[in-house]
Amino acid sequence: MGSQLRPALVLVVALHVLMGLVYPLAVTGIAQVVWPAKAGGSLVVVDGRPCGSRLIGQPFSAPGYFWGRPSATSPVPYDASASSGSNLGPTNPALLDLVRTRIATLRAADPSLTGPIPIDLVTASASGLDPDISVGAALVQVPRVARARGMREASVRTLVETREVAPTLGLLGEPRVNVLLLNLALDGTGTGGRSGVRRPGV
């Protein structure tokens, strides 16, 4: 019994050290050297301070900012530690009520928005953290944002179009726009303050 127990314990300790310490440190070290920005959370830094991540959405509700995809994380939206979808099926009355409420909110914020509303503006993703919206979802918000900021719609539309990201590898996904980066670009035009962009710790 003793002859079998000792090598088993040695193997358990060795695997714990190898897989629980050596491997994670090696992967982290390589990532910090090869992809330092991504390994650090893809943080967006403004005036020397982080204001968010390219990978995680933020809740924007002011009319002068583009709004992102709804988040299903609870109780705090876009909470990376609680990433999840709503788990509501397409025929679930609760989901239908949520969608109706979100549509009403969008139309109330912009009475000129009478046409179809892109699906990603009224439904959450499986992660609940999406930082991007489709180009169409950004363009339908242009009139509201332009009006709130006193800008020409053409200028706001140009900001959207110049920040369009192509599908990954030209095949995966669809053209999209990062909401945080787009709103920061809006603030950079000098037509609005930065109160809508959260800064961690502030």
SULDA-V776091 format. One line per field, one symbol per residue. ss: DSSP state (A for helix, B for strand, O for the rest). phi: phi as a letter, one per 30 degrees, with the letter a starting at -180 (. if undefined). psi: psi as a letter, one per 40 degrees, with the letter a starting at -180 (. if undefined). Layout:
ss = ???
phi = ???
psi = ???
This chain:
ss = OAAAAAAAAAAAAAAAAAAAAAAAAAAAAAAAAAOAAAAOOOBBBBOOBBBBBOOBOOOOOOOOOOOOOOOOOOOOOOOAAAOOOOOOOOOOAAAAAAAAAAAAAAAAAOOOOOOOOOAAAOOOOOOOOOOBBBAAAAAOOAAAAAAAAOOOAAAAAAAAAAOBBOOBOOOBOOOBBBAAAAAAAAAOOOOOOOOOOOOOOO
phi = .ddcdddddddddddddddcbddeddddddddddbeddddjhdccbhibdclbdcbdbdcbdddbdccdeccdbdcdhdddbeacdicddcdeddddddddddddddddbeddcddcedddbbddddibeccbdddddddceedddddcicdedddddedddcdcdeehibcibebbddddddddddddicadcddcdceic
psi = dddddddddddddddddddeddddddddddddddgddddeefihhhfehheaieehiihheideihiahiieiiehifhdefhiaefhieehdddddddddddddddddgdegeaihideeeiiiddeeheiiidddddeedddddddefihdddddddddeehhiiheedhaihihhdddddddddeeeeiaedehihhe.
